[in-house]
Amino acid sequence: MRIASVGHAVFAATMIALGVLGLFMGLNGGDFTPIWSPVPKGVPAREVLVYLCAFISVASGIGLLWQRTATLAARVLLAWLLVWWLLFRLPEIVLAPNVDTLWSGCGETPVMIASAWVLYDWFASDWDRKRLAFATGDEGLRIARVLYGVAMIPFGVAHFIYLKHTAELVPGWLPWHVAWAYFTGVAFLEAGVAVITGVYAQLASALSALQLGLFLLLVWVPIMMAAGSRSAFQWNETIVSWALMAGAWVVADSYRGTPWLAVKVVRAAK
């Protein structure tokens, strides 16, 4: 096996789980898993795409864990995520810009692309470094990190637009719910700017990954464990939060070996 970091292992396991869930949903007449949805009903061969996304998730997740297949798995996953973003997310942003499309098109998908890009850079072969030099090395890693930084912006903005709903999600045992909603929104915005500019980027990426993990642990896990039926929205948000945490972890790992308060970070050791 080839495990580059804990984040790498968690991300690979997450992709496998998403793929298994996708296959289960497809066999039971369901839809795309949250990371790939929404997809318009009129898309040709939509049911085939459900299975294709699930297969790519499982295959790439398994492939990322083995030395002989890690390069191919990272390459395929990155390419598929980029194609998905261009076909289904970018048109939404251009044709029907709203908070939801910005969340998925500028937030969720770019985080997954950024993490896949970091892994592709780590596992790039000599062929990749010679023929796709712009996507590997320092330049490729920089693109991945900027994508991640950009993704933090809509996360932060959504906290202010949906302030009341965000405050309601703050655990009941914490005081000052609205203040926490403001604080976490500002934290996402600051993390995005820091990663994009490279100023305290390692600290910002680590703290944003921690914040996403805390959302999962303190908000969605208790909701899912509570008695009563769970809505599709709650299931989706739990799955998305897990996937985003895994992706953020990989990006944070890309800064290993650099000073926490470095003003400009180019590359860190694998």
NUBA-14238 format. One record per residue (C-alpha): residue in three letters; residue number from 1; y, x, z. Coordinates in nm, 4 decimals, padded with zeros to 6 digits. Layout:
! NUBA-14238
r residuo->ALA, num->NUM, Y->Y, X->X, Z->Z;
...
END
This chain:
! NUBA-14238
r residuo->MET, num->1, Y->00.0000, X->00.0000, Z->00.0000;
r residuo->ARG, num->2, Y->00.3616, X->00.1038, Z->-00.0502;
r residuo->ILE, num->3, Y->00.5953, X->-00.0182, Z->00.2218;
r residuo->ALA, num->4, Y->00.9449, X->00.1270, Z->00.1860;
r residuo->SER, num->5, Y->01.0908, X->-00.0569, Z->00.4851;
r residuo->VAL, num->6, Y->01.0333, X->-00.3490, Z->00.7172;
r residuo->GLY, num->7, Y->01.2749, X->-00.5538, Z->00.5085;
r residuo->HIS, num->8, Y->01.0685, X->-00.4753, Z->00.1986;
r residuo->ALA, num->9, Y->00.7512, X->-00.6025, Z->00.3676;
r residuo->VAL, num->10, Y->00.9208, X->-00.9190, Z->00.4953;
r residuo->PHE, num->11, Y->01.0740, X->-00.9910, Z->00.1547;
r residuo->ALA, num->12, Y->00.7401, X->-00.9432, Z->-00.0243;
r residuo->ALA, num->13, Y->00.5641, X->-01.1716, Z->00.2238;
r residuo->THR, num->14, Y->00.8414, X->-01.4284, Z->00.1776;
r residuo->MET, num->15, Y->00.7953, X->-01.4286, Z->-00.1992;
r residuo->ILE, num->16, Y->00.4205, X->-01.4777, Z->-00.1546;
r residuo->ALA, num->17, Y->00.4805, X->-01.7694, Z->00.0835;
r residuo->LEU, num->18, Y->00.7346, X->-01.9266, Z->-00.1545;
r residuo->GLY, num->19, Y->00.4858, X->-01.8960, Z->-00.4384;
r residuo->VAL, num->20, Y->00.2002, X->-02.0527, Z->-00.2423;
r residuo->LEU, num->21, Y->00.4315, X->-02.3352, Z->-00.1360;
r residuo->GLY, num->22, Y->00.5407, X->-02.3805, Z->-00.4978;
r residuo->LEU, num->23, Y->00.1808, X->-02.4053, Z->-00.6191;
r residuo->PHE, num->24, Y->00.1010, X->-02.6568, Z->-00.3457;
r residuo->MET, num->25, Y->00.4061, X->-02.8660, Z->-00.4330;
r residuo->GLY, num->26, Y->00.3246, X->-02.8513, Z->-00.8037;
r residuo->LEU, num->27, Y->-00.0361, X->-02.9638, Z->-00.7499;
r residuo->ASN, num->28, Y->00.0899, X->-03.2552, Z->-00.5422;
r residuo->GLY, num->29, Y->00.3434, X->-03.3693, Z->-00.7992;
r residuo->GLY, num->30, Y->00.6316, X->-03.2065, Z->-00.6187;
r residuo->ASP, num->31, Y->00.9364, X->-03.0182, Z->-00.7370;
r residuo->PHE, num->32, Y->01.0610, X->-02.6611, Z->-00.7300;
r residuo->THR, num->33, Y->01.0771, X->-02.4786, Z->-00.3986;
r residuo->PRO, num->34, Y->01.4313, X->-02.4566, Z->-00.2581;
r residuo->ILE, num->35, Y->01.5091, X->-02.1083, Z->-00.3911;
r residuo->TRP, num->36, Y->01.4527, X->-02.2241, Z->-00.7499;
r residuo->SER, num->37, Y->01.5961, X->-02.5760, Z->-00.7226;
r residuo->PRO, num->38, Y->01.7796, X->-02.7746, Z->-00.8332;
r residuo->VAL, num->39, Y->01.6731, X->-02.7896, Z->-01.1970;
r residuo->PRO, num->40, Y->01.7927, X->-03.0774, Z->-01.4201;
r residuo->LYS, num->41, Y->01.5262, X->-03.3404, Z->-01.4909;
r residuo->GLY, num->42, Y->01.5756, X->-03.3133, Z->-01.8646;
r residuo->VAL, num->43, Y->01.4852, X->-02.9449, Z->-01.8918;
r residuo->PRO, num->44, Y->01.2015, X->-02.8962, Z->-02.1454;
r residuo->ALA, num->45, Y->00.8627, X->-02.8013, Z->-01.9980;
r residuo->ARG, num->46, Y->01.0005, X->-02.8571, Z->-01.6500;
r residuo->GLU, num->47, Y->00.6557, X->-02.8954, Z->-01.4909;
r residuo->VAL, num->48, Y->00.5437, X->-02.5693, Z->-01.6504;
r residuo->LEU, num->49, Y->00.8470, X->-02.3967, Z->-01.5007;
r residuo->VAL, num->50, Y->00.7459, X->-02.5187, Z->-01.1545;
r residuo->TYR, num->51, Y->00.4145, X->-02.3353, Z->-01.1842;
r residuo->LEU, num->52, Y->00.5690, X->-02.0350, Z->-01.3571;
r residuo->CYS, num->53, Y->00.8198, X->-01.9832, Z->-01.0749;
r residuo->ALA, num->54, Y->00.5411, X->-02.0172, Z->-00.8205;
r residuo->PHE, num->55, Y->00.3199, X->-01.7701, Z->-01.0067;
r residuo->ILE, num->56, Y->00.5990, X->-01.5138, Z->-01.0432;
r residuo->SER, num->57, Y->00.6791, X->-01.5480, Z->-00.6720;
r residuo->VAL, num->58, Y->00.3184, X->-01.4873, Z->-00.5658;
r residuo->ALA, num->59, Y->00.2486, X->-01.2127, Z->-00.8192;
r residuo->SER, num->60, Y->00.5701, X->-01.0224, Z->-00.7545;
r residuo->GLY, num->61, Y->00.5290, X->-01.0522, Z->-00.3772;
r residuo->ILE, num->62, Y->00.1783, X->-00.9094, Z->-00.3915;
r residuo->GLY, num->63, Y->00.2798, X->-00.6504, Z->-00.6503;
r residuo->LEU, num->64, Y->00.5658, X->-00.5231, Z->-00.4352;
r residuo->LEU, num->65, Y->00.3164, X->-00.4242, Z->-00.1665;
r residuo->TRP, num->66, Y->00.1040, X->-00.1964, Z->-00.3864;
r residuo->GLN, num->67, Y->00.2155, X->00.1432, Z->-00.5126;
r residuo->ARG, num->68, Y->00.0717, X->00.1051, Z->-00.8627;
r residuo->THR, num->69, Y->00.2355, X->-00.2313, Z->-00.9229;
r residuo->ALA, num->70, Y->00.5581, X->-00.2107, Z->-00.7208;
r residuo->THR, num->71, Y->00.7697, X->-00.0937, Z->-01.0150;
r residuo->LEU, num->72, Y->00.6454, X->-00.3660, Z->-01.2491;
r residuo->ALA, num->73, Y->00.6721, X->-00.6333, Z->-00.9809;
r residuo->ALA, num->74, Y->01.0319, X->-00.5418, Z->-00.8966;
r residuo->ARG, num->75, Y->01.1212, X->-00.5241, Z->-01.2656;
r residuo->VAL, num->76, Y->00.9726, X->-00.8663, Z->-01.3445;
r residuo->LEU, num->77, Y->01.1198, X->-01.0357, Z->-01.0374;
r residuo->LEU, num->78, Y->01.4679, X->-00.8980, Z->-01.1032;
r residuo->ALA, num->79, Y->01.4545, X->-00.9980, Z->-01.4701;
r residuo->TRP, num->80, Y->01.3330, X->-01.3501, Z->-01.3868;
r residuo->LEU, num->81, Y->01.5985, X->-01.4039, Z->-01.1216;
r residuo->LEU, num->82, Y->01.8710, X->-01.2863, Z->-01.3596;
r residuo->VAL, num->83, Y->01.7446, X->-01.5154, Z->-01.6367;
r residuo->TRP, num->84, Y->01.7253, X->-01.8043, Z->-01.3906;
r residuo->TRP, num->85, Y->02.0805, X->-01.7421, Z->-01.2767;
r residuo->LEU, num->86, Y->02.2090, X->-01.7301, Z->-01.6357;
r residuo->LEU, num->87, Y->02.0198, X->-02.0415, Z->-01.7478;
r residuo->PHE, num->88, Y->02.0527, X->-02.2729, Z->-01.4488;
r residuo->ARG, num->89, Y->02.3173, X->-02.1449, Z->-01.2071;
r residuo->LEU, num->90, Y->02.5987, X->-02.0034, Z->-01.4204;
r residuo->PRO, num->91, Y->02.6297, X->-02.3194, Z->-01.6361;
r residuo->GLU, num->92, Y->02.6590, X->-02.5285, Z->-01.3180;
r residuo->ILE, num->93, Y->02.9429, X->-02.3120, Z->-01.1922;
r residuo->VAL, num->94, Y->03.1274, X->-02.3326, Z->-01.5253;
r residuo->LEU, num->95, Y->03.0660, X->-02.6980, Z->-01.6124;
r residuo->ALA, num->96, Y->03.0638, X->-02.8635, Z->-01.2696;
r residuo->PRO, num->97, Y->03.2244, X->-02.6373, Z->-01.0122;
r residuo->ASN, num->98, Y->03.1907, X->-02.7706, Z->-00.6586;
r residuo->VAL, num->99, Y->03.0842, X->-02.6431, Z->-00.3197;
r residuo->ASP, num->100, Y->02.7135, X->-02.7099, Z->-00.3768;
r residuo->THR, num->101, Y->02.7008, X->-02.5279, Z->-00.7108;
r residuo->LEU, num->102, Y->02.9030, X->-02.2397, Z->-00.5684;
r residuo->TRP, num->103, Y->02.6629, X->-02.2223, Z->-00.2731;
r residuo->SER, num->104, Y->02.3527, X->-02.1946, Z->-00.4916;
r residuo->GLY, num->105, Y->02.5037, X->-02.0195, Z->-00.7934;
r residuo->CYS, num->106, Y->02.7259, X->-01.7700, Z->-00.6127;
r residuo->GLY, num->107, Y->02.5401, X->-01.7529, Z->-00.2823;
r residuo->GLU, num->108, Y->02.1671, X->-01.8097, Z->-00.2654;
r residuo->THR, num->109, Y->02.0635, X->-01.6744, Z->-00.6045;
r residuo->PRO, num->110, Y->02.2822, X->-01.3589, Z->-00.5915;
r residuo->VAL, num->111, Y->02.1323, X->-01.2667, Z->-00.2526;
r residuo->MET, num->112, Y->01.7833, X->-01.2850, Z->-00.4011;
r residuo->ILE, num->113, Y->01.8968, X->-01.0939, Z->-00.7106;
r residuo->ALA, num->114, Y->02.0599, X->-00.8266, Z->-00.4957;
r residuo->SER, num->115, Y->01.7473, X->-00.7730, Z->-00.2871;
r residuo->ALA, num->116, Y->01.5236, X->-00.7608, Z->-00.5957;
r residuo->TRP, num->117, Y->01.7677, X->-00.5135, Z->-00.7530;
r residuo->VAL, num->118, Y->01.7546, X->-00.2856, Z->-00.4476;
r residuo->LEU, num->119, Y->01.3748, X->-00.2865, Z->-00.4654;
r residuo->TYR, num->120, Y->01.3857, X->-00.2191, Z->-00.8388;
r residuo->ASP, num->121, Y->01.6113, X->00.0790, Z->-00.7756;
r residuo->TRP, num->122, Y->01.3770, X->00.2093, Z->-00.5067;
r residuo->PHE, num->123, Y->01.0657, X->00.1798, Z->-00.7226;
r residuo->ALA, num->124, Y->01.2171, X->00.2603, Z->-01.0643;
r residuo->SER, num->125, Y->01.0009, X->00.4860, Z->-01.2773;
r residuo->ASP, num->126, Y->01.1207, X->00.7727, Z->-01.4953;
r residuo->TRP, num->127, Y->01.1126, X->00.5294, Z->-01.7889;
r residuo->ASP, num->128, Y->01.3498, X->00.2953, Z->-01.6075;
r residuo->ARG, num->129, Y->01.5850, X->00.5740, Z->-01.5033;
r residuo->LYS, num->130, Y->01.6070, X->00.7084, Z->-01.8585;
r residuo->ARG, num->131, Y->01.6331, X->00.3841, Z->-02.0543;
r residuo->LEU, num->132, Y->01.7998, X->00.1588, Z->-01.7966;
r residuo->ALA, num->133, Y->02.0189, X->00.4130, Z->-01.6231;
r residuo->PHE, num->134, Y->02.2958, X->00.1574, Z->-01.5633;
r residuo->ALA, num->135, Y->02.0572, X->-00.0543, Z->-01.3532;
r residuo->THR, num->136, Y->01.9162, X->00.2292, Z->-01.1439;
r residuo->GLY, num->137, Y->02.0493, X->00.5154, Z->-00.9368;
r residuo->ASP, num->138, Y->02.3854, X->00.4920, Z->-00.7640;
r residuo->GLU, num->139, Y->02.5272, X->00.2524, Z->-01.0243;
r residuo->GLY, num->140, Y->02.2403, X->00.0055, Z->-00.9953;
r residuo->LEU, num->141, Y->02.2495, X->00.0139, Z->-00.6180;
r residuo->ARG, num->142, Y->02.6244, X->-00.0424, Z->-00.6245;
r residuo->ILE, num->143, Y->02.5826, X->-00.3498, Z->-00.8471;
r residuo->ALA, num->144, Y->02.3191, X->-00.4916, Z->-00.6122;
r residuo->ARG, num->145, Y->02.5416, X->-00.4441, Z->-00.3090;
r residuo->VAL, num->146, Y->02.8452, X->-00.5981, Z->-00.4778;
r residuo->LEU, num->147, Y->02.6356, X->-00.9025, Z->-00.5725;
r residuo->TYR, num->148, Y->02.5350, X->-00.9362, Z->-00.2107;
r residuo->GLY, num->149, Y->02.8945, X->-00.9036, Z->-00.0961;
r residuo->VAL, num->150, Y->03.0070, X->-01.1695, Z->-00.3435;
r residuo->ALA, num->151, Y->02.7324, X->-01.3999, Z->-00.2136;
r residuo->MET, num->152, Y->02.8740, X->-01.3858, Z->00.1386;
r residuo->ILE, num->153, Y->03.2050, X->-01.5391, Z->00.0255;
r residuo->PRO, num->154, Y->03.0802, X->-01.8937, Z->-00.0545;
r residuo->PHE, num->155, Y->02.8735, X->-01.8890, Z->00.2663;
r residuo->GLY, num->156, Y->03.1918, X->-01.8287, Z->00.4620;
r residuo->VAL, num->157, Y->03.3989, X->-02.0778, Z->00.2632;
r residuo->ALA, num->158, Y->03.1365, X->-02.3504, Z->00.3154;
r residuo->HIS, num->159, Y->03.1763, X->-02.3171, Z->00.6927;
r residuo->PHE, num->160, Y->03.5402, X->-02.4215, Z->00.6618;
r residuo->ILE, num->161, Y->03.4884, X->-02.6940, Z->00.4032;
r residuo->TYR, num->162, Y->03.2006, X->-02.8426, Z->00.6038;
r residuo->LEU, num->163, Y->03.3487, X->-02.7537, Z->00.9413;
r residuo->LYS, num->164, Y->03.2385, X->-03.0719, Z->01.1192;
r residuo->HIS, num->165, Y->02.8810, X->-03.0473, Z->00.9931;
r residuo->THR, num->166, Y->02.8647, X->-02.6752, Z->01.0715;
r residuo->ALA, num->167, Y->02.9878, X->-02.7364, Z->01.4266;
r residuo->GLU, num->168, Y->02.7213, X->-03.0046, Z->01.4735;
r residuo->LEU, num->169, Y->02.4511, X->-02.7479, Z->01.3920;
r residuo->VAL, num->170, Y->02.5607, X->-02.5126, Z->01.6697;
r residuo->PRO, num->171, Y->02.2968, X->-02.5247, Z->01.9489;
r residuo->GLY, num->172, Y->02.3905, X->-02.7673, Z->02.2237;
r residuo->TRP, num->173, Y->02.3639, X->-02.5049, Z->02.4974;
r residuo->LEU, num->174, Y->02.6500, X->-02.3072, Z->02.3426;
r residuo->PRO, num->175, Y->03.0096, X->-02.4102, Z->02.4254;
r residuo->TRP, num->176, Y->03.2988, X->-02.4345, Z->02.1771;
r residuo->HIS, num->177, Y->03.1037, X->-02.5505, Z->01.8706;
r residuo->VAL, num->178, Y->03.4051, X->-02.5596, Z->01.6400;
r residuo->ALA, num->179, Y->03.5057, X->-02.2094, Z->01.7470;
r residuo->TRP, num->180, Y->03.1572, X->-02.0817, Z->01.6597;
r residuo->ALA, num->181, Y->03.1805, X->-02.2501, Z->01.3193;
r residuo->TYR, num->182, Y->03.5105, X->-02.0725, Z->01.2529;
r residuo->PHE, num->183, Y->03.3766, X->-01.7424, Z->01.3866;
r residuo->THR, num->184, Y->03.0622, X->-01.7386, Z->01.1722;
r residuo->GLY, num->185, Y->03.2604, X->-01.8428, Z->00.8640;
r residuo->VAL, num->186, Y->03.5062, X->-01.5583, Z->00.9124;
r residuo->ALA, num->187, Y->03.2163, X->-01.3202, Z->00.9781;
r residuo->PHE, num->188, Y->03.0616, X->-01.4019, Z->00.6395;
r residuo->LEU, num->189, Y->03.3948, X->-01.3540, Z->00.4641;
r residuo->GLU, num->190, Y->03.4568, X->-01.0207, Z->00.6354;
r residuo->ALA, num->191, Y->03.1039, X->-00.9034, Z->00.5587;
r residuo->GLY, num->192, Y->03.1501, X->-00.9880, Z->00.1918;
r residuo->VAL, num->193, Y->03.4749, X->-00.7959, Z->00.1654;
r residuo->ALA, num->194, Y->03.3314, X->-00.4979, Z->00.3550;
r residuo->VAL, num->195, Y->03.0240, X->-00.4708, Z->00.1333;
r residuo->ILE, num->196, Y->03.2231, X->-00.5136, Z->-00.1882;
r residuo->THR, num->197, Y->03.4805, X->-00.2517, Z->-00.0926;
r residuo->GLY, num->198, Y->03.2349, X->-00.0172, Z->00.0781;
r residuo->VAL, num->199, Y->03.4401, X->-00.0077, Z->00.3970;
r residuo->TYR, num->200, Y->03.2005, X->-00.0265, Z->00.6952;
r residuo->ALA, num->201, Y->02.9483, X->-00.1670, Z->00.4493;
r residuo->GLN, num->202, Y->02.6363, X->-00.0687, Z->00.6420;
r residuo->LEU, num->203, Y->02.7591, X->-00.2340, Z->00.9587;
r residuo->ALA, num->204, Y->02.8645, X->-00.5436, Z->00.7645;
r residuo->SER, num->205, Y->02.5326, X->-00.5767, Z->00.5815;
r residuo->ALA, num->206, Y->02.3333, X->-00.5365, Z->00.9029;
r residuo->LEU, num->207, Y->02.5436, X->-00.7889, Z->01.0938;
r residuo->SER, num->208, Y->02.5310, X->-01.0431, Z->00.8098;
r residuo->ALA, num->209, Y->02.1510, X->-01.0099, Z->00.7957;
r residuo->LEU, num->210, Y->02.1415, X->-01.0579, Z->01.1732;
r residuo->GLN, num->211, Y->02.3637, X->-01.3651, Z->01.1453;
r residuo->LEU, num->212, Y->02.1375, X->-01.5209, Z->00.8828;
r residuo->GLY, num->213, Y->01.8383, X->-01.4475, Z->01.1040;
r residuo->LEU, num->214, Y->02.0085, X->-01.6062, Z->01.4042;
r residuo->PHE, num->215, Y->02.0856, X->-01.9193, Z->01.2008;
r residuo->LEU, num->216, Y->01.7144, X->-01.9480, Z->01.1292;
r residuo->LEU, num->217, Y->01.6102, X->-01.8766, Z->01.4889;
r residuo->LEU, num->218, Y->01.8734, X->-02.0758, Z->01.6776;
r residuo->VAL, num->219, Y->01.9437, X->-02.3646, Z->01.4393;
r residuo->TRP, num->220, Y->01.6603, X->-02.4442, Z->01.2027;
r residuo->VAL, num->221, Y->01.3528, X->-02.3396, Z->01.4015;
r residuo->PRO, num->222, Y->01.4465, X->-02.5651, Z->01.6977;
r residuo->ILE, num->223, Y->01.5187, X->-02.8512, Z->01.4579;
r residuo->MET, num->224, Y->01.1818, X->-02.8098, Z->01.2873;
r residuo->MET, num->225, Y->01.0025, X->-02.7870, Z->01.6240;
r residuo->ALA, num->226, Y->01.1701, X->-03.0975, Z->01.7647;
r residuo->ALA, num->227, Y->00.9772, X->-03.4206, Z->01.7788;
r residuo->GLY, num->228, Y->01.0233, X->-03.6703, Z->01.4990;
r residuo->SER, num->229, Y->01.0178, X->-03.6604, Z->01.1212;
r residuo->ARG, num->230, Y->01.1907, X->-03.3801, Z->00.9307;
r residuo->SER, num->231, Y->01.4073, X->-03.4588, Z->00.6347;
r residuo->ALA, num->232, Y->01.3805, X->-03.2833, Z->00.2990;
r residuo->PHE, num->233, Y->01.7215, X->-03.1311, Z->00.3696;
r residuo->GLN, num->234, Y->01.5980, X->-02.9760, Z->00.6954;
r residuo->TRP, num->235, Y->01.2880, X->-02.8354, Z->00.5287;
r residuo->ASN, num->236, Y->01.4941, X->-02.6944, Z->00.2438;
r residuo->GLU, num->237, Y->01.7525, X->-02.5338, Z->00.4712;
r residuo->THR, num->238, Y->01.4820, X->-02.3740, Z->00.6852;
r residuo->ILE, num->239, Y->01.3074, X->-02.2239, Z->00.3833;
r residuo->VAL, num->240, Y->01.6340, X->-02.1084, Z->00.2283;
r residuo->SER, num->241, Y->01.7492, X->-01.9527, Z->00.5561;
r residuo->TRP, num->242, Y->01.4246, X->-01.7575, Z->00.5810;
r residuo->ALA, num->243, Y->01.4476, X->-01.6344, Z->00.2221;
r residuo->LEU, num->244, Y->01.8135, X->-01.5353, Z->00.2603;
r residuo->MET, num->245, Y->01.7375, X->-01.3473, Z->00.5812;
r residuo->ALA, num->246, Y->01.4579, X->-01.1572, Z->00.4058;
r residuo->GLY, num->247, Y->01.6838, X->-01.0733, Z->00.1113;
r residuo->ALA, num->248, Y->01.9693, X->-00.9656, Z->00.3375;
r residuo->TRP, num->249, Y->01.7289, X->-00.7433, Z->00.5301;
r residuo->VAL, num->250, Y->01.6403, X->-00.5523, Z->00.2128;
r residuo->VAL, num->251, Y->02.0080, X->-00.4965, Z->00.1284;
r residuo->ALA, num->252, Y->02.0778, X->-00.3783, Z->00.4830;
r residuo->ASP, num->253, Y->01.7831, X->-00.1373, Z->00.4546;
r residuo->SER, num->254, Y->01.9419, X->00.0143, Z->00.1437;
r residuo->TYR, num->255, Y->02.2044, X->00.1768, Z->00.3691;
r residuo->ARG, num->256, Y->01.9557, X->00.3608, Z->00.5894;
r residuo->GLY, num->257, Y->02.0538, X->00.7150, Z->00.6665;
r residuo->THR, num->258, Y->02.4270, X->00.6554, Z->00.6286;
r residuo->PRO, num->259, Y->02.6772, X->00.6473, Z->00.9186;
r residuo->TRP, num->260, Y->02.7344, X->00.3005, Z->01.0612;
r residuo->LEU, num->261, Y->03.1098, X->00.3315, Z->01.0254;
r residuo->ALA, num->262, Y->03.1143, X->00.5083, Z->00.6886;
r residuo->VAL, num->263, Y->03.4179, X->00.4061, Z->00.4827;
r residuo->LYS, num->264, Y->03.2537, X->00.4736, Z->00.1468;
r residuo->VAL, num->265, Y->02.8776, X->00.4557, Z->00.0973;
r residuo->VAL, num->266, Y->02.7201, X->00.5596, Z->-00.2315;
r residuo->ARG, num->267, Y->02.3507, X->00.5882, Z->-00.1676;
r residuo->ALA, num->268, Y->02.1074, X->00.6031, Z->00.1223;
r residuo->ALA, num->269, Y->01.7594, X->00.7455, Z->00.1363;
r residuo->LYS, num->270, Y->01.4598, X->00.5226, Z->00.0831;
END
